[in-house]
Every structure is written in structure tokens, then in C-alpha cells.
Amino acid sequence: MENKSNKYGFWTKYKKFASTEILLYVIMVVGIILGIIIFGHK
């Protein structure tokens, strides 16, 4: 039971950073894809 309460506390704190982290991952993936396209055309 204690682990569940800790997990919820962690997630409530982490939610603030989660959106920005998802954005960073999306930007990374888009950058990699763009890089592959640019190098592929060359």
C-alpha cells in the first residue's frame, strides 16, 4: 500500500516534467527523421 501512495506522489510531481520531456523526445525523433531525409537525398 505504501508503494502505491509513493507512486502517485511521484507521478503528481513528474506530470509537470512529463509534458516537456515528451516534447523533447518528439523534437529528437523529428530531428533524426529530418537528418535521415537530408542525408538520404545527398
MOGIHU-V735711 format. One record per residue. N is the residue number from 1. SS is DSSP state (A for helix, B for strand, O for the rest). PHI is phi in degrees with one decimal (* if undefined). NEAR is the number of other ideal C-beta (glycine too) atoms within 12 Angstrom. Layout:
BEGIN
<<N/SS/PHI/NEAR> <N/SS/PHI/NEAR>>
END
This chain:
BEGIN
<<1/O/*/7> <2/A/-65.4/8> <3/A/-61.5/9> <4/A/-62.1/10> <5/A/-63.0/11> <6/A/-64.7/13> <7/A/-62.6/13> <8/A/-63.8/14> <9/A/-62.3/13> <10/A/-63.2/15> <11/A/-66.5/14> <12/A/-62.3/13> <13/A/-72.3/12> <14/A/-74.3/16> <15/A/-55.8/14> <16/A/-61.3/11> <17/A/-88.0/14> <18/A/-59.7/15> <19/A/-61.2/12> <20/A/-68.1/13> <21/A/-66.7/14> <22/A/-61.8/14> <23/A/-59.4/13> <24/A/-61.4/14> <25/A/-63.6/14> <26/A/-62.6/14> <27/A/-61.5/14> <28/A/-60.5/14> <29/A/-62.9/14> <30/A/-61.8/14> <31/A/-61.7/14> <32/A/-63.9/14> <33/A/-62.6/14> <34/A/-60.6/14> <35/A/-60.8/14> <36/A/-63.3/13> <37/A/-63.6/12> <38/A/-62.5/11> <39/A/-69.1/10> <40/A/-65.0/9> <41/A/-70.5/8> <42/O/-72.1/7>>
END
